Amino acid sequence: MDAETSGTVVCVEGLRRTYCATVAVDGISFDLREGEIFGIIGRNGAGKTTTIECLAGLRKSDQGIVRFSASTHGVRATPCTCARGCSCSRPTFTTG
């Protein structure tokens, strides 16, 4: 089914990212539909941040396809994907 006719705004297929021998993201696939609220949960080191960084184009994936509505970004997604509404941040805590 076409992403535009199904209401899917983000489609991820087989996303994979490794660091040397360590597999950070192992073939994750999912669809996000317009209006959905989506979260990724998991233990430390499960690949949550790496997945979001690959979607945002901040990190190259080794394999997989990411589609944003009608456009497709392969394993070489660029930082322009951030203009599609993705924001990555690192929380910091200070003590008073």
C-alpha positions in Angstrom: 0.0 0.0 0.0 1.2 3.5 -0.9 2.3 5.6 2.1 0.3 8.6 1.1 -3.0 6.7 0.6 -2.6 4.7 3.8 -2.0 7.7 6.0 1.5 6.5 6.8 3.9 9.4 7.3 7.0 7.4 8.3 7.8 3.9 7.1 10.9 2.1 8.4 11.9 -1.2 6.9 14.9 -3.4 8.0 16.9 -0.6 9.7 20.2 -1.9 10.9 23.2 -0.2 12.5 26.4 -1.7 13.8 29.5 -0.4 15.6 32.3 -2.7 14.7 31.1 -6.1 16.1 28.3 -4.6 18.2 24.8 -4.6 16.6 23.0 -1.5 17.9 19.8 -1.8 15.8 19.0 -5.1 14.2 16.5 -4.9 11.4 13.8 -2.8 13.0 10.6 -2.1 11.0 7.6 0.0 11.8 5.1 2.5 10.3 3.9 5.8 11.8 0.5 7.1 10.8 -0.5 10.7 10.8 -1.6 11.9 14.2 0.0 9.0 16.1 2.1 9.5 19.2 5.0 7.1 19.1 7.6 6.2 21.7 10.6 3.9 21.8 11.4 2.2 25.2 14.0 -0.2 26.1 17.0 -0.8 28.4 20.2 1.1 28.1 22.1 0.1 25.0 19.0 -1.2 23.2 19.5 1.1 20.2 16.8 3.7 20.9 18.9 6.8 20.3 20.7 5.2 17.4 17.3 4.5 15.7 16.2 8.1 16.1 19.5 9.4 14.9 19.3 7.2 11.8 15.8 8.5 11.1 16.9 12.1 11.6 19.8 11.6 9.2 22.3 12.3 12.0 23.8 8.8 11.7 24.1 6.5 8.7 22.4 3.1 8.9 24.1 0.1 7.5 20.9 -1.3 5.9 17.3 -0.4 5.6 14.9 2.0 4.1 13.2 5.0 5.6 10.3 6.6 3.8 8.8 10.0 4.8 5.4 10.3 3.1 6.2 10.2 -0.6 10.0 10.5 -0.5 12.4 7.7 0.2 15.7 7.9 2.0 17.9 4.9 1.9 20.8 4.1 4.1 22.3 7.5 3.3 19.5 9.7 4.8 20.7 13.3 5.2 20.2 15.9 7.9 17.5 17.5 5.9 15.2 14.9 7.4 15.4 17.0 10.6 13.3 19.6 8.8 10.5 17.1 8.8 9.9 17.6 12.5 12.4 15.4 14.3 14.4 16.8 17.2 17.1 15.0 19.1 18.3 16.3 22.5 20.5 15.1 25.3 19.0 15.7 28.8 21.2 17.2 31.4 20.7 17.5 35.1 22.2 20.0 37.5 22.1 20.1 41.2 21.6 23.4 43.0 
